Amino acid sequence: MNTSLRRTLTVLAAPVAALSVWILAVPVAGTTLNVRMGDATQTVEAVPVAVSSLLAGLAGWALLAILERLTSRPRRVWTTIAVTVWILSLLGPLNSAVATPATLVLLLMHLTVGAIVILGFSVWGRR
């Protein structure tokens, strides 16, 4: 399997996994994913989950492609940046979720997408 196909599968796996968590938590378990957005409260729905996780994967791929052209150790640099962004992304659910169940589900989605993207691109990056 060539590198582009592997990376495409990694990018597509991220929203599939995030939506799987969302489906289990929201329609199946009945969790309400409400987050604070300024003074308002917004419910996290399936489409934003899919789009944001897809965009995270695409951004990771773009950064890796740039680093492969500019650095001698692109996977190491990319992984360091990606893990840092992943850890910082956890602040979103911790600071914005309205209830504990929502916090836990949103954290699980962030952890799942981050793990897929980081492991997928780190393992399949160019040497």
Buried (B, 14 or more C-beta within 10 A) or exposed (E): EEEEEBBEBBBBBBBEBBBEBBEEBBEEEEBEBBBEEEEEEBEBEBEEBBEBBBEBBBBBBEBBBEBBEEEEEBBEBBBEBBEEBBEEBBEEBEEBBBEEBBBBBBBBBBBBBBEBBBBBBBEBBEE
